[in-house]
């Protein structure tokens, strides 16, 4: 499954769930609060901006936000909320696309770094973040922790959410460090709607090594956006990396050829 084909117009149309799910105030509010605090008085860049779930309310808080997004359909959906002058977006791959200017904050939320399906692409994403950041700037990643401890021998899938009308499960390919997330939506009928997304899972330690290769140091890691303690039982984490003053990677950017994958 290619990401550009996964995130098509139909997926973009279904993505927004105002007031519920990812858009619920208790989910979105702490995310925006923390990112606004990290951005300070400077501009922010969102990798994989999508339909603007986080970027739109962050911009409304007074933070100048720019985005990079692979899917034109997702950008089209974002444009129903805000115009290009208010929230500019570069269409391209977050592993190599360039946005004009430099930033105090680059962020990548809701597991989206795992949408890059090779280790090389994920390392390139860190380096791309470093190129966009001013010295001392921060790169923030929100990511789930692989649930391999739930896999007994011979089993390939874990159910990570089950609620009325919705079941989500992951199938693991541990040899190639791949996951496919399966989202089943159903009603009172005998039919269900399935949406699948491919990922390459990353352990926190591997993520930290990618950061070091790009000239970052881990500043903090919490279990959530509210600052909960990260433990061995945490299902996800919010990791904040700080760019050093001398990384060998230029923080200045001019808009160049837009990457595609």
VOPAGU-2260 file (C-alpha; in pm, 1 decimal, decimal comma):
REM VOPAGU-2260
SITE   aa  ch    i         X         Y         Z
SITE  UNK   A    0       0,0       0,0       0,0
SITE  UNK   A    1     149,9     331,7    -107,9
SITE  UNK   A    2      77,7     620,8     127,9
SITE  UNK   A    3     -30,7     852,3    -154,5
SITE  UNK   A    4    -298,0     599,3    -250,3
SITE  UNK   A    5    -404,7     531,6     109,1
SITE  UNK   A    6    -469,1     897,9     186,7
SITE  UNK   A    7    -697,0     964,4    -108,4
SITE  UNK   A    8    -999,8    1193,7    -134,5
SITE  UNK   A    9   -1229,7     943,1      34,2
SITE  UNK   A   10    -990,8     901,1     328,6
SITE  UNK   A   11    -957,0    1278,5     358,3
SITE  UNK   A   12   -1333,2    1317,6     364,2
SITE  UNK   A   13   -1369,2    1062,6     646,4
SITE  UNK   A   14   -1069,9    1186,0     845,0
SITE  UNK   A   15   -1232,2    1476,6    1027,9
SITE  UNK   A   16   -1451,4    1379,8    1324,4
SITE  UNK   A   17   -1521,3    1715,0    1495,4
SITE  UNK   A   18   -1553,1    1683,9    1870,7
SITE  UNK   A   19   -1484,4    1308,7    1877,9
SITE  UNK   A   20   -1191,7    1068,4    1847,4
SITE  UNK   A   21    -869,0    1252,2    1763,3
SITE  UNK   A   22   -1068,8    1576,1    1756,8
SITE  UNK   A   23   -1213,5    1538,1    2107,0
SITE  UNK   A   24   -1128,5    1838,4    2328,1
SITE  UNK   A   25    -955,0    1620,4    2588,7
SITE  UNK   A   26    -728,0    1479,2    2314,8
SITE  UNK   A   27    -667,0    1786,8    2102,5
SITE  UNK   A   28    -655,3    2050,1    2377,1
SITE  UNK   A   29    -343,6    1922,7    2561,9
SITE  UNK   A   30    -167,6    1866,6    2227,5
SITE  UNK   A   31    -218,1    2225,0    2116,1
SITE  UNK   A   32    -133,7    2362,9    2461,5
SITE  UNK   A   33     200,0    2180,2    2472,6
SITE  UNK   A   34     298,7    2268,1    2116,3
SITE  UNK   A   35     213,3    2634,8    2167,7
SITE  UNK   A   36     433,8    2636,1    2476,6
SITE  UNK   A   37     722,9    2472,1    2287,2
SITE  UNK   A   38     693,0    2708,7    1989,5
SITE  UNK   A   39     714,4    3015,8    2211,4
SITE  UNK   A   40     734,7    3330,1    2000,5
SITE  UNK   A   41     864,5    3148,8    1691,7
SITE  UNK   A   42     704,9    2981,4    1389,7
SITE  UNK   A   43     620,5    2610,5    1373,4
SITE  UNK   A   44     634,7    2354,6    1093,5
SITE  UNK   A   45     409,0    2049,0    1092,9
SITE  UNK   A   46     522,6    1741,4     902,4
SITE  UNK   A   47     223,4    1550,2     759,1
SITE  UNK   A   48     -16,5    1832,6     837,6
SITE  UNK   A   49    -312,2    1639,3     700,1
SITE  UNK   A   50    -643,9    1822,6     724,5
SITE  UNK   A   51    -512,1    2061,2     989,7
SITE  UNK   A   52    -642,3    1885,2    1299,3
SITE  UNK   A   53    -360,5    2034,8    1509,7
SITE  UNK   A   54    -232,7    2314,3    1285,6
SITE  UNK   A   55    -559,1    2507,8    1261,3
SITE  UNK   A   56    -617,4    2547,3    1636,9
SITE  UNK   A   57    -245,3    2608,5    1690,4
SITE  UNK   A   58    -252,7    2891,2    1435,5
SITE  UNK   A   59    -561,4    3028,1    1609,4
SITE  UNK   A   60    -348,0    3049,9    1923,4
SITE  UNK   A   61    -121,2    3294,1    1739,4
SITE  UNK   A   62     156,8    3052,9    1636,4
SITE  UNK   A   63     256,9    3098,5    1268,3
SITE  UNK   A   64     225,0    2747,9    1121,9
SITE  UNK   A   65     348,5    2605,1     791,3
SITE  UNK   A   66     286,9    2248,6     678,3
SITE  UNK   A   67     428,8    1973,9     460,4
SITE  UNK   A   68     183,2    1712,2     332,5
SITE  UNK   A   69     214,8    1426,0      86,4
SITE  UNK   A   70    -155,8    1395,2       0,6
SITE  UNK   A   71    -314,5    1666,8    -217,8
SITE  UNK   A   72    -655,2    1535,3    -108,3
SITE  UNK   A   73    -574,9    1604,9     257,8
SITE  UNK   A   74    -460,3    1956,7     169,5
SITE  UNK   A   75    -780,7    2008,5     -27,4
SITE  UNK   A   76    -979,5    1919,4     283,2
SITE  UNK   A   77    -766,8    2155,6     493,6
SITE  UNK   A   78    -845,5    2437,4     250,5
SITE  UNK   A   79   -1214,4    2413,4     344,2
SITE  UNK   A   80   -1106,9    2543,8     686,7
SITE  UNK   A   81    -827,8    2794,0     622,3
SITE  UNK   A   82    -668,3    2963,2     321,7
SITE  UNK   A   83    -309,9    2935,7     197,7
SITE  UNK   A   84    -213,3    3283,8     317,7
SITE  UNK   A   85    -308,4    3195,4     673,7
SITE  UNK   A   86    -160,6    2844,5     672,3
SITE  UNK   A   87      78,9    2771,3     383,0
SITE  UNK   A   88     142,6    2407,6     287,6
SITE  UNK   A   89     412,3    2250,6      71,5
SITE  UNK   A   90     290,1    1935,9    -106,9
SITE  UNK   A   91     567,2    1679,6     -75,4
SITE  UNK   A   92     728,3    1404,7     130,4
SITE  UNK   A   93     818,9    1498,1     486,9
SITE  UNK   A   94    1143,1    1302,3     449,7
SITE  UNK   A   95    1285,0    1547,9     196,6
SITE  UNK   A   96    1047,8    1833,1     103,5
SITE  UNK   A   97    1154,3    2186,1     198,6
SITE  UNK   A   98     944,5    2467,1     340,2
SITE  UNK   A   99    1068,4    2827,0     318,0
SITE  UNK   A  100    1222,1    2985,9     625,0
SITE  UNK   A  101    1342,1    2838,8     951,8
SITE  UNK   A  102    1149,3    2742,9    1262,3
SITE  UNK   A  103    1169,3    2712,7    1639,9
SITE  UNK   A  104     951,4    2400,4    1633,3
SITE  UNK   A  105     894,1    2108,8    1397,2
SITE  UNK   A  106     633,7    1855,3    1506,6
SITE  UNK   A  107     503,2    1520,5    1386,7
SITE  UNK   A  108     202,7    1387,5    1574,6
SITE  UNK   A  109     -30,7    1089,1    1605,4
SITE  UNK   A  110     214,2     815,7    1499,8
SITE  UNK   A  111     270,0     963,3    1153,9
SITE  UNK   A  112     649,0     914,2    1147,5
SITE  UNK   A  113     566,2     542,4    1114,3
SITE  UNK   A  114     398,8     618,1     778,9
SITE  UNK   A  115     753,0     625,5     641,6
SITE  UNK   A  116     803,3     259,5     560,5
SITE  UNK   A  117    1183,4     225,1     572,1
SITE  UNK   A  118    1443,1     306,4     833,6
SITE  UNK   A  119    1629,5     518,6     577,9
SITE  UNK   A  120    1322,6     736,7     520,0
SITE  UNK   A  121    1268,7     778,2     891,7
SITE  UNK   A  122    1631,3     885,5     943,4
SITE  UNK   A  123    1593,0    1127,5     650,7
SITE  UNK   A  124    1286,0    1273,5     821,6
SITE  UNK   A  125    1491,5    1358,3    1131,7
SITE  UNK   A  126    1757,6    1518,9     914,9
SITE  UNK   A  127    1492,3    1716,5     729,3
SITE  UNK   A  128    1356,2    1842,6    1061,2
SITE  UNK   A  129    1708,0    1951,4    1163,2
SITE  UNK   A  130    1751,8    2142,2     835,5
SITE  UNK   A  131    1437,2    2341,6     907,9
SITE  UNK   A  132    1517,8    2425,4    1270,1
SITE  UNK   A  133    1708,8    2713,2    1419,7
SITE  UNK   A  134    1988,9    2613,6    1659,3
SITE  UNK   A  135    1824,4    2512,8    1984,0
SITE  UNK   A  136    1492,6    2445,4    1810,2
SITE  UNK   A  137    1285,7    2140,2    1894,9
SITE  UNK   A  138    1149,7    1842,2    1704,0
SITE  UNK   A  139     847,7    1678,2    1870,1
SITE  UNK   A  140     724,5    1328,6    1787,1
SITE  UNK   A  141     413,3    1152,7    1918,3
SITE  UNK   A  142     435,1     777,3    1862,6
SITE  UNK   A  143     289,6     451,2    1987,1
SITE  UNK   A  144     498,2     180,6    2151,8
SITE  UNK   A  145     489,4    -149,7    1957,7
SITE  UNK   A  146     276,6    -404,1    2143,4
SITE  UNK   A  147     491,1    -707,6    2071,0
SITE  UNK   A  148     463,5    -827,3    2430,6
SITE  UNK   A  149      98,6    -907,5    2354,6
SITE  UNK   A  150     193,4   -1145,0    2072,5
SITE  UNK   A  151     218,9   -1509,2    2186,3
SITE  UNK   A  152     401,6   -1750,2    1954,6
SITE  UNK   A  153     211,5   -1799,9    1633,1
SITE  UNK   A  154     -15,0   -1495,7    1672,6
SITE  UNK   A  155      26,0   -1201,0    1436,4
SITE  UNK   A  156    -240,1    -951,6    1548,8
SITE  UNK   A  157    -328,7    -740,2    1852,0
SITE  UNK   A  158    -657,3    -559,7    1916,9
SITE  UNK   A  159    -571,5    -212,0    2041,4
SITE  UNK   A  160    -917,5     -59,2    2061,7
SITE  UNK   A  161   -1267,5    -204,1    2081,0
SITE  UNK   A  162   -1569,9      19,2    2130,0
SITE  UNK   A  163   -1928,1      35,2    1999,7
SITE  UNK   A  164   -1920,8      56,3    1620,6
SITE  UNK   A  165   -1542,2      33,5    1592,5
SITE  UNK   A  166   -1265,3    -224,2    1629,5
SITE  UNK   A  167    -897,5    -155,1    1555,7
SITE  UNK   A  168    -631,2    -420,4    1527,6
SITE  UNK   A  169    -268,7    -435,3    1413,4
SITE  UNK   A  170    -107,1    -719,1    1221,1
SITE  UNK   A  171     268,9    -744,8    1275,5
SITE  UNK   A  172     546,7    -855,6    1043,9
SITE  UNK   A  173     826,0    -877,6    1300,0
SITE  UNK   A  174    1086,1    -986,0    1044,3
SITE  UNK   A  175    1057,2    -658,8     851,5
SITE  UNK   A  176     939,0    -439,2    1142,8
SITE  UNK   A  177     611,8    -361,6     968,5
SITE  UNK   A  178     255,3    -316,3    1091,4
SITE  UNK   A  179     -74,3    -283,7     910,4
SITE  UNK   A  180    -348,5    -114,0    1111,3
SITE  UNK   A  181    -699,9    -236,1    1033,4
SITE  UNK   A  182    -989,7      -5,0    1122,0
SITE  UNK   A  183   -1333,3    -171,4    1117,9
SITE  UNK   A  184   -1639,0      53,4    1131,2
SITE  UNK   A  185   -1978,0    -114,7    1160,3
SITE  UNK   A  186   -2342,1     -56,2    1248,0
SITE  UNK   A  187   -2640,8    -282,7    1315,1
SITE  UNK   A  188   -2612,4    -451,6     976,9
SITE  UNK   A  189   -2401,2    -754,0     885,3
SITE  UNK   A  190   -2154,3    -538,4     690,3
SITE  UNK   A  191   -1843,8    -351,4     806,4
SITE  UNK   A  192   -1625,6     -85,2     644,4
SITE  UNK   A  193   -1250,2    -151,4     649,7
SITE  UNK   A  194    -973,0     108,8     623,7
SITE  UNK   A  195    -608,7      -8,7     636,0
SITE  UNK   A  196    -285,3     185,4     685,5
SITE  UNK   A  197      74,0      51,3     660,9
SITE  UNK   A  198     348,9     150,1     905,1
SITE  UNK   A  199     704,4      73,5    1010,2
SITE  UNK   A  200     712,1      55,9    1389,0
SITE  UNK   A  201     996,1     215,8    1586,1
SITE  UNK   A  202    1112,4     144,7    1938,9
SITE  UNK   A  203    1192,5     452,3    2153,1
SITE  UNK   A  204    1561,8     357,9    2163,6
SITE  UNK   A  205    1577,6     335,7    1784,7
SITE  UNK   A  206    1403,9     672,0    1759,6
SITE  UNK   A  207    1667,8     823,4    1989,0
SITE  UNK   A  208    1946,2     687,3    1768,3
SITE  UNK   A  209    1783,3     841,7    1460,4
SITE  UNK   A  210    1776,2    1170,0    1649,6
SITE  UNK   A  211    2147,0    1147,4    1733,8
SITE  UNK   A  212    2232,7    1086,1    1369,2
SITE  UNK   A  213    2059,0    1413,3    1283,7
SITE  UNK   A  214    2225,8    1616,3    1558,5
SITE  UNK   A  215    1945,8    1608,2    1817,4
SITE  UNK   A  216    1948,4    1533,4    2188,2
SITE  UNK   A  217    1649,6    1395,3    2376,9
SITE  UNK   A  218    1516,9    1671,7    2599,9
SITE  UNK   A  219    1212,3    1497,1    2747,0
SITE  UNK   A  220     983,9    1197,4    2702,8
SITE  UNK   A  221     638,8    1165,1    2853,6
SITE  UNK   A  222     353,0     919,4    2820,1
SITE  UNK   A  223     114,4    1186,8    2691,0
SITE  UNK   A  224      75,9    1554,6    2609,7
SITE  UNK   A  225     -14,4    1635,6    2971,0
SITE  UNK   A  226     330,7    1526,8    3089,4
SITE  UNK   A  227     244,2    1188,0    3238,4
SITE  UNK   A  228     537,0     968,3    3337,9
SITE  UNK   A  229     667,8     739,2    3064,0
SITE  UNK   A  230     705,0     383,5    3195,9
SITE  UNK   A  231     753,9      31,1    3063,6
SITE  UNK   A  232     374,5       0,9    3047,8
SITE  UNK   A  233     311,9     320,7    2848,9
SITE  UNK   A  234     132,7     260,0    2519,7
SITE  UNK   A  235     266,4     576,3    2355,9
SITE  UNK   A  236     502,9     864,8    2413,6
SITE  UNK   A  237     564,2    1229,3    2330,3
SITE  UNK   A  238     936,7    1281,8    2274,6
SITE  UNK   A  239    1095,8    1626,2    2251,1
SITE  UNK   A  240    1435,3    1653,2    2080,9
SITE  UNK   A  241    1650,5    1965,5    2081,7
SITE  UNK   A  242    1873,4    2058,1    1789,7
SITE  UNK   A  243    2230,6    2134,6    1886,3
SITE  UNK   A  244    2403,7    2455,6    1790,2
SITE  UNK   A  245    2650,3    2269,3    1570,4
SITE  UNK   A  246    2504,6    1967,8    1389,1
SITE  UNK   A  247    2664,5    1991,1    1046,7
SITE  UNK   A  248    2316,2    2033,5     900,3
SITE  UNK   A  249    2209,6    2378,8     790,6
SITE  UNK   A  250    1901,8    2518,5     961,7
SITE  UNK   A  251    1838,8    2761,8     676,9
SITE  UNK   A  252    1604,2    2651,6     402,2
SITE  UNK   A  253    1506,0    2772,5      62,9
SITE  UNK   A  254    1216,5    2614,7    -109,7
SITE  UNK   A  255    1346,1    2354,5    -351,9
SITE  UNK   A  256    1209,9    2060,5    -547,6
SITE  UNK   A  257     922,2    1900,4    -359,4
SITE  UNK   A  258     973,8    1535,0    -275,1
SITE  UNK   A  259     731,6    1261,4    -363,1
SITE  UNK   A  260     718,9     903,0    -254,7
